[in-house]
């Protein structure tokens, strides 16, 4: 090769890798905290990653400006030889990128699995048959146990408190039901009805298996584990729970009552068929769904329904 007077280019310090790392960190935090945060992190990572790649590959694209003659280094004589493999710098670059990709995969894949898999796994039936409407006389509470997934047997047995509120105010002959989960929203312990309880249980066969009905007359609901207390509409009245008890949506198919998936409740105003409910997508125990504390958890869309 002929001697030349150009000084070999060495990439200068760059902030692009730091910005890319910040973007990846935001994505990982967002997967736990909030999808909008993850989206912002992904955008940052893409922008800085593009700029980083553009900066590193500038020599190959011919974007580097030639050095001025005054900056030229003394002539360097390079012996002509045949290159038979990757240079050391190329090997280190590929090794670093490969190791970074492996670490990212190890961290991100399990998080994405836990975040996305529940949407594709039917852990419980979309609707559970609770039998004829006559099982729930107007004005009475029933502690109801049922199989959320009959194929799994008794391991899927759940409990809900159900009350027939009578007809809806604006729709005659359409009954309203209050269906409250017995899962405490503090740590998930079983909530009990504080009041008289019938001695005998009624067992009913439905499409979802055997249903057990026990009439109760609750003055309130309470958790024996840590002292959580709720009124008969599920509003928290004392103790460590962070919100009202979860409720179940329901459907009426002819003369039969169907139980739909649960949703979370911030508060309930009013009673029975006249109740106004601020509801959210179902959240786990201990998670705030409204107020300042809710910003520490994934954002949940709210809905006020009666």
C-alpha positions in Angstrom: 0.0 0.0 0.0 1.1 3.5 -0.7 2.1 5.8 2.3 -0.6 8.2 3.1 -0.9 11.2 5.4 -4.3 10.6 6.9 -4.6 9.8 10.6 -6.8 6.8 11.2 -10.2 7.8 12.6 -11.2 6.8 16.1 -14.8 7.3 17.1 -15.1 10.0 19.7 -17.1 9.9 22.9 -20.9 9.7 22.4 -24.0 10.1 24.5 -26.0 7.8 22.3 -25.2 4.5 24.2 -26.2 6.2 27.5 -29.5 7.4 26.0 -30.1 3.9 24.6 -29.5 2.3 28.0 -31.9 4.8 29.6 -34.5 3.9 27.1 -34.1 0.1 27.9 -34.3 0.8 31.6 -37.5 2.8 31.1 -39.0 -0.2 29.1 -38.2 -2.6 31.9 -39.6 -0.3 34.6 -42.6 0.4 32.5 -43.5 -3.3 32.1 -43.9 -3.4 35.9 -45.3 0.1 36.5 -47.2 1.3 33.5 -47.5 0.6 29.8 -47.2 4.3 28.8 -43.8 4.4 30.6 -42.7 1.3 28.6 -43.9 3.0 25.4 -41.8 6.2 26.1 -38.8 4.0 27.0 -39.2 2.1 23.7 -39.3 5.4 21.8 -36.2 6.7 23.6 -34.3 3.4 22.9 -35.2 3.4 19.2 -34.2 7.0 18.7 -30.9 6.7 20.5 -30.2 3.3 19.1 -30.6 4.7 15.6 -28.3 7.6 16.3 -25.8 5.3 17.9 -25.7 3.0 14.9 -25.6 5.9 12.5 -22.6 7.3 14.4 -20.7 4.0 14.5 -21.3 3.2 10.8 -20.4 6.6 9.6 -17.1 5.4 8.1 -18.8 2.7 6.1 -21.3 5.2 4.7 -18.7 7.9 3.9 -20.2 10.5 6.2 -16.9 11.2 8.0 -15.3 14.5 7.0 -11.7 14.3 6.0 -9.2 15.7 8.4 -7.6 19.0 7.5 -4.0 19.0 6.1 -2.8 20.8 9.2 -4.1 17.9 11.3 -2.4 15.3 9.3 -0.1 12.9 11.2 3.3 11.9 9.9 3.2 9.4 7.1 2.6 5.9 8.2 3.9 3.0 6.2 1.6 0.0 6.3 2.8 -3.3 5.0 0.6 -4.9 2.4 -0.8 -8.2 3.7 -3.8 -10.3 3.2 -6.5 -10.2 5.9 -7.7 -13.6 6.7 -10.3 -12.9 9.5 -12.0 -10.3 11.7 -10.0 -7.6 13.2 -9.8 -7.5 17.0 -12.0 -4.4 17.1 -14.7 -6.1 15.0 -14.6 -9.2 17.2 -15.0 -7.2 20.4 -17.8 -5.2 18.8 -19.7 -8.3 17.8 -19.0 -10.0 21.1 -20.3 -7.0 23.1 -23.5 -6.7 21.0 -24.1 -10.5 21.3 -23.6 -10.5 25.1 -25.9 -7.4 25.4 -28.6 -9.1 23.4 -28.3 -12.2 25.4 -28.6 -10.3 28.7 -31.5 -8.3 27.4 -33.3 -11.5 26.3 -32.8 -13.1 29.7 -34.3 -10.0 31.5 -37.1 -9.1 29.1 -38.5 -12.5 28.0 -39.6 -13.6 31.4 -41.2 -10.2 32.1 -43.0 -10.2 28.8 -44.1 -13.8 29.5 -45.7 -12.9 32.8 -47.3 -9.7 31.3 -48.7 -11.2 28.1 -49.4 -14.8 28.9 -52.4 -14.3 31.1 -54.2 -12.7 28.1 -53.8 -15.9 26.2 -54.5 -18.4 29.0 -58.1 -19.0 30.0 -57.6 -19.5 33.7 -61.3 -19.2 34.5 -64.4 -19.5 32.4 -65.8 -16.3 30.9 -69.2 -17.2 32.5 -70.2 -19.4 35.3 -73.8 -20.7 35.5 -75.3 -20.0 39.0 -78.5 -21.7 38.2 -82.1 -20.4 38.3 -82.9 -16.9 39.5 -85.2 -18.5 42.1 -82.1 -19.6 44.0 -81.7 -16.0 45.1 -84.9 -14.5 46.7 -85.2 -10.7 46.7 -83.5 -9.0 49.7 -81.5 -12.0 51.0 -77.8 -12.5 51.0 -76.3 -15.9 50.1 -72.7 -17.1 50.6 -72.3 -18.9 47.3 -69.5 -21.3 46.5 -69.0 -22.5 42.9 -66.4 -24.0 40.6 -64.8 -21.3 38.4 -63.4 -24.1 36.2 -65.1 -27.4 36.5 -62.4 -29.2 34.6 -60.0 -28.4 37.4 -62.3 -29.7 40.1 -62.4 -28.4 43.7 -59.1 -26.5 43.4 -61.0 -23.9 41.4 -63.8 -23.5 44.0 -64.5 -19.8 44.7 -66.8 -17.9 47.1 -69.0 -14.8 46.4 -71.7 -13.0 48.4 -74.9 -12.5 46.3 -77.9 -10.4 47.0 -81.0 -9.9 44.9 -81.7 -6.2 45.0 -85.1 -6.4 43.2 -85.9 -4.8 39.9 -83.7 -2.0 38.4 -85.2 1.5 39.0 -85.6 2.1 35.2 -86.4 -1.4 34.0 -89.3 -3.4 35.3 -88.9 -7.2 35.7 -85.1 -7.0 35.3 -83.6 -7.9 38.7 -80.4 -6.2 40.0 -77.8 -8.2 41.9 -74.9 -7.3 44.2 -72.2 -9.9 43.8 -69.2 -9.3 46.1 -65.9 -11.2 46.1 -64.9 -12.7 49.4 -61.2 -12.0 48.7 -59.9 -9.2 51.0 -58.1 -6.5 49.0 -55.4 -6.2 51.6 -53.6 -9.5 51.0 -56.3 -11.8 49.6 -57.5 -13.6 52.8 -61.1 -14.9 52.8 -63.6 -12.3 54.0 -66.5 -13.4 56.3 -70.0 -12.2 56.7 -70.4 -10.6 60.2 -73.9 -11.7 61.3 -76.3 -14.6 61.6 -75.7 -17.6 59.4 -78.1 -20.4 58.4 -77.2 -23.8 59.8 -78.1 -25.7 56.7 -76.5 -25.4 53.2 -78.4 -25.7 50.0 -76.7 -27.7 47.2 -77.7 -27.1 43.6 -76.4 -28.8 40.4 -75.7 -26.4 37.6 -73.8 -26.5 34.3 -70.7 -25.4 36.2 -71.0 -28.2 38.8 -72.3 -28.2 42.3 -73.3 -24.9 43.8 -73.5 -24.4 47.6 -75.8 -21.7 48.9 -75.8 -20.6 52.6 -78.1 -17.8 53.7 -76.4 -15.1 55.7 -77.5 -11.8 57.3 -74.4 -9.6 57.3 -74.2 -6.4 59.3 -70.8 -6.0 57.6 -67.9 -8.0 56.1 -64.7 -8.6 57.9 -61.3 -10.2 57.3 -60.0 -12.3 60.3 -56.4 -12.1 59.2 -55.5 -8.5 59.7 -58.7 -6.8 60.8 -59.9 -5.4 57.5 -63.6 -4.3 57.7 -66.2 -3.4 55.0 -69.8 -2.3 55.0 -72.5 -4.3 53.2 -71.8 -2.6 49.9 -68.1 -3.6 50.2 -66.7 -0.1 51.1 -63.7 -0.2 53.4 -64.5 1.0 56.9 -61.4 0.0 58.9 -58.1 -1.7 58.8 -55.4 -2.0 56.1 -57.4 -2.7 52.9 -56.6 -0.2 50.1 -60.0 0.0 48.5 -63.5 -1.5 48.4 -64.1 -5.2 47.9 -64.0 -6.5 44.3 -67.3 -7.3 42.6 -68.4 -9.6 39.9 -70.3 -8.6 36.8 -73.2 -10.8 35.9 -75.6 -11.7 33.1 -79.2 -12.9 33.0 -79.9 -15.6 30.4 -83.6 -16.2 30.5 -84.3 -17.4 34.0 -80.7 -18.2 34.9 -78.0 -16.1 36.5 -74.5 -16.1 35.0 -71.4 -14.9 36.8 -68.9 -12.9 34.7 -65.3 -11.9 35.5 -64.5 -9.7 38.6 -63.7 -6.0 38.5 -62.1 -3.7 41.1 -64.0 -1.0 43.0 -62.7 2.3 44.4 -66.0 3.2 46.2 -69.7 2.6 46.2 -72.3 5.3 46.8 -75.9 4.3 47.6 -77.2 0.8 48.1 -78.5 -2.1 46.1 -80.1 -1.3 42.8 -79.5 2.4 43.3 -75.8 2.1 44.0 -73.3 4.2 42.0 -70.0 2.2 41.6 -66.6 3.6 40.5 -65.1 0.5 38.9 -61.8 -0.4 37.4 -60.2 -3.3 35.6 -59.5 -6.1 38.0 -56.4 -5.5 40.1 -54.7 -7.7 42.7 -54.9 -7.3 46.5 -52.9 -4.4 47.9 -53.0 -2.3 44.7 -54.5 1.2 44.8 -56.8 1.9 41.9 -57.4 5.6 42.6 -55.9 8.6 44.4 -52.3 9.6 44.5 -51.1 6.1 45.4 -52.5 4.7 42.2 -49.6 6.4 40.3 -47.3 3.8 41.8 -49.1 1.0 40.0 -50.1 0.2 36.4 -52.7 2.7 35.1 -56.2 1.2 35.1 -59.1 2.7 33.2 -62.0 3.8 35.4 -65.7 3.6 34.9 -68.6 4.8 37.0 -71.6 2.6 36.6 -74.9 2.0 38.5 
